[in-house]
Amino acid sequence: MNRIRVAIADDVKETRQNIRMLLELDPGLQVVGEAANGQEAVELARAMAPDVILMDINMPEMDGIRATELISMEFPEISVIIISVQGEQEYLKRAMLAGAQEYLIKPFTADELASTVKRVVELNRKRRERQKAQAEAKNHQPKIVTVFSTKGGVGKTLICTNLAVALARQTGEKVGLVDLDLQFGDVAVMMNVYPKRTIAELMQEQYEIDAELLENYLYERHGVKVLAAPNKPELAELVTPDGVARVLKAFVKNHDYVLVDTPPVFNDTTLVALDASDRILLVATLDLPTVKNIKRSVDILKTLGLLPKVKLVLNRASGAQSIEPEDVERVLEIKIEAYLPSEGKLALQSVNRGQPLVLMDAAAPLSRGVYSMLGLVTGSSAGQDGHTRTRPSKGRGFWSRQAVEV
């Protein structure tokens, strides 16, 4: 195990020697240098890169507060612990504001000194790891994820809206939501939005569609920016494939993730979204008409060269079914990546209230299932909250009993 490297900054030589003696009582600590003033402390930090500097406040040439400020700005990985006397409380406050992470009041014991040093180093390590993880989480290209199915009534819009809200809450990143079901889209209803400005009005703008213009047409709900479908079915014809491409391009300028809800059909605007997507979530349920239609969808997506983007999502996977998930996988020749249980009552309440179910009841199995899908969006191998995707228990499937060609 690596020893913690400690430097001592104090203008009194005897004090430095006493502190060194205390530190050397612990085999996990190593003194790598001493400084008699603040300027020397800064130079020592630069030359030796210790894990911790024990810093006195009142020193000549440069005091400990100024030295702490410089070290904290130039070497944020170095922890500074102020060592002072009881009568310097105001100085202690100033030192903490300057970047010190802890303070010790003289005199202190060897145990107090060692435990403080170790605690500060551990906290600093955890802070750096958290910052690194956050940076890595944000260090990705914006992603477009389209939720699609060629069968209506499979819960596609419910999945898309709740996935967007869960993604925004879990990652803290900017999430956009586009309703491309241009004639009968329900994203606005499910997100409790009553839009005056929709994608149809956006298409009529004389100016180039950019991120700034797009912002005027978005409605924020639960951390998600929503671009609604036209308020009237006849306005759908105003939305062109080229316009959709420009909207998606503008969206990714200011958003980390863009989720797209689509109609249950391969039309020109849907094809633009599918082509622009980094991931396509293909939604199926355990009924024969849906499996038949999804099989045809898979064939078309394969012909278009889009099948590598596809992740199959099985909705309403729980409960008594005559078709088993294994049957679906065998017929479609695609692995099911996510399972969502049947919770019709919760889903209906969510829709009628215009409130995402992941907010209504985050502990419900359906909500947990949505959270488990976040890895499909972000590209990680598991759900962001640690939920696992559970395959429903196996029963006697329809195709297990007889051969049926889909």
KOLNU-326295 format. One record per residue (C-alpha): residue number from 1; residue in one letter; x, y, z. Coordinates in Angstrom, 2 decimals. Layout:
<rs>
R   k r    east   north      up
R NUM A       X       Y       Z
...
</rs>
This chain:
<rs>
R   k r    east   north      up
R   1 M    0.00    0.00    0.00
R   2 N    1.35    3.44   -0.94
R   3 R    2.24    5.69    1.96
R   4 I    0.63    9.13    2.23
R   5 R    3.15   11.83    1.34
R   6 V    3.03   14.77    3.76
R   7 A    4.78   18.17    3.72
R   8 I    5.02   20.53    6.72
R   9 A    4.91   24.33    6.46
R  10 D    5.64   26.23    9.69
R  11 D    8.07   29.07   10.42
R  12 V    9.10   27.55   13.76
R  13 K   11.71   24.82   13.29
R  14 E   10.92   23.15   16.60
R  15 T    7.25   22.90   15.64
R  16 R    8.14   21.31   12.32
R  17 Q   10.34   18.76   14.13
R  18 N    7.60   17.91   16.61
R  19 I    5.04   17.41   13.84
R  20 R    7.52   15.24   11.91
R  21 M    7.98   13.05   14.99
R  22 L    4.23   12.62   15.36
R  23 L    3.82   11.72   11.70
R  24 E    6.65    9.20   11.73
R  25 L    4.87    7.23   14.45
R  26 D    2.45    6.04   11.75
R  27 P    4.02    3.73    9.13
R  28 G    1.40    4.79    6.59
R  29 L    2.66    8.40    6.56
R  30 Q    5.83    9.74    4.97
R  31 V    7.25   13.27    5.43
R  32 V    8.63   14.44    2.06
R  33 G    9.62   18.01    2.87
R  34 E    9.47   21.07    5.11
R  35 A    8.87   24.77    4.44
R  36 A    9.56   27.76    6.68
R  37 N    7.12   30.16    4.96
R  38 G    4.27   30.28    2.48
R  39 Q    6.47   30.87   -0.55
R  40 E    8.55   27.81    0.26
R  41 A    5.34   25.83    0.73
R  42 V    4.21   26.70   -2.79
R  43 E    7.62   25.76   -4.21
R  44 L    7.57   22.52   -2.21
R  45 A    4.14   21.66   -3.61
R  46 R    5.48   22.25   -7.11
R  47 A    8.65   20.21   -6.58
R  48 M    7.44   17.29   -4.45
R  49 A    3.69   17.01   -5.21
R  50 P    2.76   15.76   -1.72
R  51 D   -0.67   14.35   -0.97
R  52 V   -1.11   16.68    2.01
R  53 I    0.45   19.92    3.24
R  54 L    0.15   20.81    6.93
R  55 M    0.02   24.61    6.79
R  56 D    0.58   27.14    9.56
R  57 I   -1.18   30.49    9.11
R  58 N    1.21   33.13   10.50
R  59 M    4.46   32.86    8.52
R  60 P    6.86   35.46    7.06
R  61 E    7.13   36.46    3.37
R  62 M    3.85   34.78    2.50
R  63 D    1.28   33.70    5.06
R  64 G   -0.48   30.34    5.06
R  65 I   -3.77   31.70    3.73
R  66 R   -2.21   33.09    0.56
R  67 A   -0.11   29.96    0.12
R  68 T   -3.23   27.79    0.52
R  69 E   -5.04   29.83   -2.12
R  70 L   -2.20   29.46   -4.62
R  71 I   -1.75   25.75   -3.98
R  72 S   -5.49   25.05   -4.22
R  73 M   -5.68   26.81   -7.58
R  74 E   -2.49   25.37   -9.09
R  75 F   -2.50   21.92   -7.49
R  76 P   -6.13   20.96   -6.68
R  77 E   -5.05   17.35   -6.11
R  78 I   -3.05   18.42   -3.02
R  79 S   -5.01   18.63    0.23
R  80 V   -4.20   21.45    2.65
R  81 I   -4.75   21.07    6.39
R  82 I   -4.44   24.24    8.45
R  83 I   -2.64   23.93   11.81
R  84 S   -3.27   26.84   14.15
R  85 V   -3.98   27.93   17.72
R  86 Q   -7.29   28.55   19.44
R  87 G   -7.24   32.37   19.09
R  88 E   -7.20   32.41   15.27
R  89 Q  -10.79   31.48   14.38
R  90 E  -11.17   34.32   11.89
R  91 Y   -8.01   33.20   10.13
R  92 L   -9.34   29.66   10.03
R  93 K  -12.48   30.80    8.21
R  94 R  -10.40   32.68    5.69
R  95 A   -8.16   29.66    5.17
R  96 M  -11.11   27.36    4.53
R  97 L  -12.44   29.83    1.97
R  98 A   -9.00   29.84    0.37
R  99 G   -9.24   26.10   -0.23
R 100 A   -8.09   24.34    2.94
R 101 Q   -9.97   21.09    3.51
R 102 E   -9.51   20.70    7.26
R 103 Y   -7.88   22.32   10.27
R 104 L   -6.21   21.15   13.45
R 105 I   -5.91   23.18   16.66
R 106 K   -2.53   23.07   18.39
R 107 P   -1.62   21.10   20.38
R 108 F   -2.85   17.82   18.90
R 109 T   -1.98   14.17   19.48
R 110 A   -0.34   11.77   17.06
R 111 D   -3.64    9.91   16.64
R 112 E   -5.55   13.13   15.91
R 113 L   -2.97   14.16   13.35
R 114 A   -2.79   10.79   11.58
R 115 S   -6.55   10.27   11.46
R 116 T   -7.12   13.78   10.09
R 117 V   -4.51   13.35    7.36
R 118 K   -5.92    9.98    6.32
R 119 R   -9.51   11.22    6.34
R 120 V   -8.71   14.25    4.18
R 121 V   -6.75   12.16    1.68
R 122 E   -9.61    9.67    1.41
R 123 L  -12.20   12.42    0.91
R 124 N  -10.02   14.04   -1.74
R 125 R   -9.64   10.68   -3.50
R 126 K  -13.39   10.13   -3.55
R 127 R  -13.95   13.67   -4.80
R 128 R  -11.54   13.15   -7.69
R 129 E  -13.14    9.82   -8.57
R 130 R  -16.58   11.41   -8.57
R 131 Q  -15.39   14.27  -10.75
R 132 K  -13.75   11.81  -13.13
R 133 A  -16.92    9.72  -13.34
R 134 Q  -19.03   12.82  -14.01
R 135 A  -16.62   13.98  -16.67
R 136 E  -16.64   10.56  -18.34
R 137 A  -20.43   10.44  -18.19
R 138 K  -20.61   13.76  -20.02
R 139 N  -17.72   13.02  -22.34
R 140 H  -19.82   11.60  -25.13
R 141 Q  -21.28   12.76  -28.39
R 142 P  -24.97   13.73  -28.27
R 143 K  -27.14   10.70  -28.90
R 144 I  -30.42   10.38  -30.76
R 145 V  -32.59    7.46  -29.65
R 146 T  -35.77    6.62  -31.55
R 147 V  -38.55    4.52  -30.03
R 148 F  -40.34    2.67  -32.81
R 149 S  -42.88   -0.04  -33.52
R 150 T  -45.00   -0.88  -36.56
R 151 K  -47.86   -1.94  -34.28
R 152 G  -49.99    0.63  -32.50
R 153 G  -51.01    0.19  -28.88
R 154 V  -47.79   -1.44  -27.69
R 155 G  -46.97    1.36  -25.23
R 156 K  -44.34    3.06  -27.37
R 157 T  -45.16    6.64  -26.32
R 158 L  -45.43    5.70  -22.64
R 159 I  -41.99    4.13  -22.83
R 160 C  -40.47    7.07  -24.71
R 161 T  -41.76    9.77  -22.37
R 162 N  -40.88    7.93  -19.17
R 163 L  -37.48    6.98  -20.51
R 164 A  -36.76   10.65  -21.22
R 165 V  -37.75   11.73  -17.70
R 166 A  -35.80    8.90  -16.06
R 167 L  -32.75    9.75  -18.17
R 168 A  -32.87   13.42  -17.19
R 169 R  -33.26   12.63  -13.50
R 170 Q  -30.61    9.92  -13.41
R 171 T  -27.87   11.59  -15.46
R 172 G  -28.54   15.28  -14.82
R 173 E  -27.85   15.89  -18.50
R 174 K  -29.88   17.80  -21.09
R 175 V  -32.60   15.64  -22.58
R 176 G  -34.86   16.52  -25.51
R 177 L  -38.05   14.76  -26.59
R 178 V  -39.52   15.00  -30.10
R 179 D  -42.99   13.79  -31.09
R 180 L  -42.86   12.68  -34.73
R 181 D  -46.25   10.98  -34.59
R 182 L  -47.35   14.04  -36.52
R 183 Q  -51.08   13.37  -36.88
R 184 F  -52.01   11.68  -33.61
R 185 G  -49.05   12.11  -31.27
R 186 D  -49.66   11.92  -27.52
R 187 V  -46.34   13.04  -26.07
R 188 A  -47.79   16.44  -25.09
R 189 V  -50.71   14.79  -23.28
R 190 M  -48.48   12.39  -21.38
R 191 M  -46.11   15.22  -20.38
R 192 N  -48.98   17.55  -19.41
R 193 V  -48.07   20.12  -22.08
R 194 Y  -50.63   22.30  -23.86
R 195 P  -48.51   23.65  -26.69
R 196 K  -49.26   26.74  -28.73
R 197 R  -46.04   26.26  -30.66
R 198 T  -45.35   22.87  -32.21
R 199 I  -43.08   21.36  -34.84
R 200 A  -45.61   22.47  -37.50
R 201 E  -45.16   26.15  -36.62
R 202 L  -41.41   25.65  -36.44
R 203 M  -41.42   24.38  -40.04
R 204 Q  -42.97   27.70  -41.18
R 205 E  -40.12   29.80  -39.82
R 206 Q  -38.35   31.77  -42.51
R 207 Y  -35.05   31.57  -40.67
R 208 E  -32.62   28.69  -40.52
R 209 I  -33.58   26.23  -37.78
R 210 D  -30.79   26.44  -35.23
R 211 A  -30.54   25.72  -31.51
R 212 E  -31.55   29.27  -30.55
R 213 L  -34.67   29.26  -32.73
R 214 L  -35.59   25.72  -31.63
R 215 E  -35.54   26.78  -27.97
R 216 N  -38.56   29.04  -28.60
R 217 Y  -40.65   25.99  -29.47
R 218 L  -39.69   23.76  -26.57
R 219 Y  -41.66   23.17  -23.38
R 220 E  -39.79   22.06  -20.26
R 221 R  -41.34   19.32  -18.14
R 222 H  -39.56   17.29  -15.45
R 223 G  -36.14   18.24  -16.78
R 224 V  -37.03   17.33  -20.38
R 225 K  -37.42   19.77  -23.30
R 226 V  -40.44   18.73  -25.38
R 227 L  -41.13   19.53  -29.05
R 228 A  -44.78   18.66  -29.55
R 229 A  -46.55   17.21  -32.57
R 230 P  -48.97   19.48  -34.51
R 231 N  -52.20   20.35  -32.74
R 232 K  -54.26   19.38  -35.81
R 233 P  -53.77   16.28  -37.98
R 234 E  -53.91   18.28  -41.22
R 235 L  -50.87   20.31  -40.14
R 236 A  -48.70   17.20  -40.34
R 237 E  -48.11   17.85  -44.05
R 238 L  -46.13   20.97  -43.11
R 239 V  -43.41   18.79  -41.60
R 240 T  -40.98   17.62  -44.26
R 241 P  -38.21   15.03  -44.06
R 242 D  -35.63   17.77  -44.60
R 243 G  -37.24   19.79  -41.83
R 244 V  -37.03   16.83  -39.43
R 245 A  -33.34   16.40  -40.26
R 246 R  -32.71   20.09  -39.49
R 247 V  -34.66   19.87  -36.23
R 248 L  -32.65   16.89  -35.01
R 249 K  -29.42   18.59  -36.01
R 250 A  -30.41   21.67  -34.00
R 251 F  -31.47   19.54  -31.03
R 252 V  -28.10   17.87  -30.60
R 253 K  -26.36   21.25  -30.44
R 254 N  -27.77   21.91  -26.96
R 255 H  -28.82   18.47  -25.71
R 256 D  -26.93   15.39  -24.62
R 257 Y  -29.75   13.00  -25.49
R 258 V  -32.68   13.37  -27.89
R 259 L  -35.49   10.82  -27.70
R 260 V  -37.86   10.56  -30.66
R 261 D  -41.36    9.09  -30.57
R 262 T  -42.66    7.87  -33.92
R 263 P  -45.87    6.69  -35.59
R 264 P  -46.34    2.95  -36.24
R 265 V  -45.38    3.26  -39.88
R 266 F  -42.35    3.57  -42.14
R 267 N  -42.94    7.02  -43.65
R 268 D  -40.43    9.57  -44.89
R 269 T  -40.11   11.52  -41.63
R 270 T  -39.78    8.34  -39.58
R 271 L  -37.07    7.06  -41.91
R 272 V  -35.11   10.30  -41.40
R 273 A  -35.26    9.84  -37.63
R 274 L  -34.29    6.18  -37.84
R 275 D  -31.37    6.98  -40.09
R 276 A  -30.15    9.78  -37.79
R 277 S  -30.48    7.65  -34.66
R 278 D  -27.62    6.18  -32.69
R 279 R  -30.03    3.66  -31.17
R 280 I  -33.44    2.32  -32.20
R 281 L  -35.62    0.82  -29.47
R 282 L  -38.02   -1.54  -31.21
R 283 V  -41.04   -2.22  -28.99
R 284 A  -42.96   -5.50  -29.11
R 285 T  -45.59   -7.27  -27.03
R 286 L  -46.52  -10.94  -26.63
R 287 D  -49.36  -11.17  -29.15
R 288 L  -49.35  -12.71  -32.61
R 289 P  -50.32   -9.61  -34.67
R 290 T  -47.53   -7.59  -33.05
R 291 V  -44.92  -10.29  -33.55
R 292 K  -45.98  -10.59  -37.20
R 293 N  -45.61   -6.83  -37.74
R 294 I  -42.32   -6.63  -35.84
R 295 K  -40.96   -9.47  -37.97
R 296 R  -41.71   -7.42  -41.07
R 297 S  -40.13   -4.37  -39.43
R 298 V  -36.96   -6.31  -38.74
R 299 D  -36.78   -7.37  -42.38
R 300 I  -37.14   -3.77  -43.56
R 301 L  -34.61   -2.46  -41.05
R 302 K  -32.18   -5.13  -42.19
R 303 T  -32.66   -4.11  -45.81
R 304 L  -32.04   -0.46  -44.87
R 305 G  -28.86   -1.37  -43.00
R 306 L  -30.31   -0.13  -39.70
R 307 L  -30.56   -3.45  -37.84
R 308 P  -27.22   -2.98  -35.95
R 309 K  -28.79    0.02  -34.20
R 310 V  -31.82   -1.94  -33.01
R 311 K  -32.46   -3.05  -29.42
R 312 L  -35.61   -5.11  -28.89
R 313 V  -37.83   -4.11  -25.94
R 314 L  -40.58   -6.46  -24.77
R 315 N  -43.44   -4.56  -23.13
R 316 R  -46.15   -6.19  -20.96
R 317 A  -43.88   -9.17  -20.54
R 318 S  -45.43  -10.46  -17.31
R 319 G  -48.66  -12.32  -16.74
R 320 A  -50.16  -15.34  -18.43
R 321 Q  -49.27  -15.35  -22.13
R 322 S  -49.63  -18.00  -24.82
R 323 I  -46.45  -16.72  -26.50
R 324 E  -43.16  -16.85  -24.64
R 325 P  -40.21  -14.42  -24.97
R 326 E  -38.06  -17.27  -26.29
R 327 D  -40.54  -17.72  -29.11
R 328 V  -40.27  -14.04  -30.03
R 329 E  -36.48  -14.15  -30.04
R 330 R  -36.47  -17.25  -32.22
R 331 V  -38.91  -15.85  -34.78
R 332 L  -37.35  -12.37  -34.94
R 333 E  -33.79  -13.65  -34.62
R 334 I  -33.05  -10.79  -32.23
R 335 K  -32.23  -10.94  -28.54
R 336 I  -34.66   -9.17  -26.20
R 337 E  -32.64   -6.49  -24.41
R 338 A  -35.26   -5.21  -21.95
R 339 Y  -38.42   -6.54  -20.32
R 340 L  -41.19   -4.29  -18.98
R 341 P  -43.89   -5.87  -16.81
R 342 S  -47.63   -5.44  -17.23
R 343 E  -49.01   -2.74  -14.94
R 344 G  -52.09   -1.50  -16.72
R 345 K  -53.57    0.37  -13.75
R 346 L  -50.45    2.42  -13.06
R 347 A  -49.93    3.11  -16.76
R 348 L  -53.52    4.31  -17.16
R 349 Q  -53.29    6.56  -14.10
R 350 S  -50.08    8.03  -15.45
R 351 V  -51.60    8.79  -18.84
R 352 N  -54.80   10.29  -17.43
R 353 R  -52.91   12.53  -15.00
R 354 G  -50.30   13.61  -17.49
R 355 Q  -47.61   12.59  -15.03
R 356 P  -44.81   10.14  -15.90
R 357 L  -45.12    6.91  -13.95
R 358 V  -41.43    7.06  -12.98
R 359 L  -42.41   10.10  -10.91
R 360 M  -45.76    8.80   -9.66
R 361 D  -44.31    5.58   -8.25
R 362 A  -40.57    5.17   -8.79
R 363 A  -40.57    1.89   -6.84
R 364 A  -43.20    0.20   -9.01
R 365 P  -41.92   -2.72  -11.13
R 366 L  -42.79   -0.87  -14.36
R 367 S  -40.88    2.24  -13.24
R 368 R  -37.91    0.11  -12.24
R 369 G  -38.08   -1.55  -15.62
R 370 V  -37.87    1.83  -17.33
R 371 Y  -34.84    2.78  -15.24
R 372 S  -33.21   -0.52  -16.14
R 373 M  -33.41    0.50  -19.80
R 374 L  -31.20    3.55  -19.38
R 375 G  -28.13    1.54  -20.29
R 376 L  -29.64    0.95  -23.74
R 377 V  -29.74    4.72  -24.22
R 378 T  -26.42    5.70  -22.69
R 379 G  -24.52    2.76  -24.11
R 380 S  -23.59    1.20  -20.76
R 381 S  -24.16   -2.49  -20.22
R 382 A  -26.60   -2.15  -17.30
R 383 G  -29.33    0.11  -16.03
R 384 Q  -28.08    3.28  -14.44
R 385 D  -29.76    2.58  -11.14
R 386 G  -28.47   -0.94  -10.79
R 387 H  -31.77   -2.62  -11.63
R 388 T  -31.42   -5.81  -13.59
R 389 R  -33.49   -6.82  -16.58
R 390 T  -35.41   -9.88  -15.48
R 391 R  -36.68  -12.41  -17.99
R 392 P  -40.23  -13.49  -17.13
R 393 S  -40.67  -17.03  -15.89
R 394 K  -40.92  -19.59  -18.63
R 395 G  -44.14  -21.35  -19.40
R 396 R  -45.54  -23.39  -22.26
R 397 G  -45.31  -21.07  -25.24
R 398 F  -47.50  -20.96  -28.31
R 399 W  -44.60  -21.86  -30.58
R 400 S  -43.48  -24.46  -28.09
R 401 R  -46.64  -26.41  -28.84
R 402 Q  -46.97  -25.94  -32.57
R 403 A  -45.08  -24.55  -35.52
R 404 V  -46.41  -21.28  -36.84
R 405 E  -44.84  -19.29  -39.68
R 406 V  -44.82  -15.52  -39.13
</rs>
